[in-house]
Amino acid sequence: MAIHVTVWNEDSAQESAQSVLAVYPKGVLGAVAGMFENREDFFVRTAYLSQPEAGLSEEILEDTDVLVWWGHCKHRLVPDEIVTRVQQHILRGMGLIMLHSGHESKIMQRMMGTQCSLRWHENQDKERIFVLEPAHPIMRGVPAWFELEAEEMYGERFDIPAPDALLAIGWYESGDVFRSACCFNRGYGKIFYFQPGHETLRSYYNPYVQLIIRNAAHWAARDRALDRVLGSEFAPPLEEKK
Ligand code: ZN
C-alpha cells in the first residue's frame, strides 16, 4: 500500500518569488513533492495556503498518512481551526514532517508547546551534518556526515522540548551548531523536524536530504491498522472483587 503524502506550502508554484523559482522552477512546493513522485511506495498530492480551508480539508487530512510542511513568512495566516484540525489528526496517528522555516509555524508550536525559536543568519554558510543515530530508520543509507554547500544558519538554542530521538547535528562554517534532525512522539502520531531547505539555496537537490525526507515519511506514516479515536473511554473492572 502506497503511503499517502500531502506536501503543504504557504505558496503555490505560481505564488513563489522569482528568486525562489530561479532555484526551484516549481517552487519549494514542487521541489519537495517531486521527492515522492513516480515511486511505488508513495502517492503524493500538494496543498497550499490560498486554497479553500488552506488546502487542508477534513477529507484530505483523513486521506493523508504523512503531512510534509514548509512555511516561512505566512505562519500567522494559517487559520487556528485548521491548526486544531491538523493537531487532531496527528494525535490520532497522522505523521508530520516539518521542514526548515516551518519551525515557527502554529502547528509546530502547538505540538511542541514551546516557541520553537532559534538563532539565525543568512550568510550562505557551508553546513556539515553529522548523523548521531545511524541505526535509526530515518538515517538508513545516509553516511556518517555529509555537507551542504550553502545553508541559512539555524543555531542553538532551538527552543524545543528534548526530542524523543535526536538523529543529527549540523555544524556551520560560522561556528554555530544546531539540532538539525529531531523526532517527537505526540499521541499516536510521529513528528520529524529537519532543518535544511532555505528557499533560495539548493539543499533540496541534495540526494541525502531527499533520502532523509523519504525515509522520514516511511517512519512517520500513519498506521491505518492502529488508527485511534481520541478521548477517554469508560472501562468496567476486568476482575470481580472477592
Ligand atoms: Zn530560510
Residues whose N, C-alpha, C, O or C-beta is under 5 A from the ligand:
A	BS01	ZN	S101 E152 H198 E199
